[in-house]
Amino acid sequence: MRILVASLAAIAAFAWTAVAGAGELKDEVKVEVQGTEMHSGMAPGTYVCAGGHLHVKGTVQNLAAVPVGQVKVSGKALDAEGKVLGTATASTKQPVLNPNDKAAVDLEFLSVTGPLLDKVKSQELAVVAVAPKP
């Protein structure tokens, strides 16, 4: 029984360390809005899909010294006063992002449609999770 308890404690400590390490990786990945593509009347890096939803295209870059798994990004669409008009999340499609590699991410704001599109004046993107290399 003591061996089982000690083993469970060691497993729990290892799992907590792995989660803590993943949290630190999040700080080593940056995200920015892609600013090279322009759509008529839209801010750089944004577009409206056929469904009428706002999209923000971003790029994540792994600044860690180790490969990482998928990167999850969250975004906020803001009006001129900074009020949140909508939120979205998306993840990179590549299973592995090596050091210094970049990957695209496309956030779809399902609640930002119709008249709300004209109210969007800025957006904020943030890395919220980084998976360990599979």
Residue pairs with C-beta under 8 A, 6 or more apart in sequence:
18 132
21 132
22 129
22 130
22 131
22 132
25 64
25 66
25 68
25 130
25 132
26 127
26 128
26 129
26 130
28 62
28 63
28 64
28 68
28 130
29 60
29 61
29 62
29 63
29 64
29 68
29 71
29 97
29 127
29 130
30 60
30 61
30 63
30 127
31 58
31 59
31 60
31 61
31 71
31 73
31 105
31 125
31 126
31 127
32 58
32 59
32 125
33 44
33 45
33 46
33 56
33 57
33 58
33 123
33 125
34 44
34 45
34 57
34 58
34 59
34 104
35 44
35 45
36 44
36 45
37 44
37 45
37 47
37 57
38 44
39 46
39 47
39 48
42 48
43 120
43 122
43 123
45 56
45 57
45 58
46 54
46 55
46 56
46 57
46 120
46 123
47 54
47 55
47 57
48 54
48 55
48 117
49 55
49 108
51 113
52 113
52 114
53 108
53 109
53 110
53 112
53 113
54 77
54 86
54 108
54 109
54 112
54 113
54 116
54 117
54 120
55 106
55 107
55 108
55 109
56 75
56 77
56 88
56 106
56 107
56 109
56 123
56 125
57 104
57 105
57 106
57 107
58 73
58 75
58 104
58 105
58 106
58 107
58 125
59 102
59 103
59 104
59 105
60 71
60 73
60 92
60 97
60 102
60 103
60 105
60 127
61 100
61 101
61 102
62 68
62 71
62 97
62 98
62 99
62 100
62 101
62 102
63 99
63 100
64 99
65 99
66 99
66 133
67 96
67 97
67 98
67 99
67 133
68 96
68 97
68 130
68 131
68 132
68 133
69 95
69 96
69 97
69 130
69 131
69 132
69 133
69 134
70 91
70 92
70 93
70 94
70 95
70 97
70 130
70 131
71 91
71 92
71 97
71 103
71 105
71 127
71 129
71 130
71 131
72 89
72 90
72 91
72 127
72 128
72 129
72 130
72 131
73 89
73 90
73 91
73 105
73 107
73 125
73 126
73 127
73 128
74 87
74 88
74 89
74 107
74 125
74 126
74 128
75 87
75 88
75 89
75 90
75 107
75 109
75 123
75 124
75 125
75 126
76 84
76 86
76 87
76 123
76 124
77 84
77 85
77 86
77 87
77 88
77 109
77 112
77 120
77 123
78 84
78 85
78 120
78 121
78 122
78 123
78 124
79 85
79 119
79 120
79 121
80 119
80 121
82 122
85 109
85 111
85 112
85 116
85 119
85 120
86 109
86 110
86 111
86 112
86 116
87 109
87 111
88 107
88 108
88 109
88 110
89 107
89 128
90 105
90 106
90 107
90 108
91 105
92 103
92 104
92 105
93 103
93 104
94 103
95 134
96 133
96 134
97 103
107 125
112 120
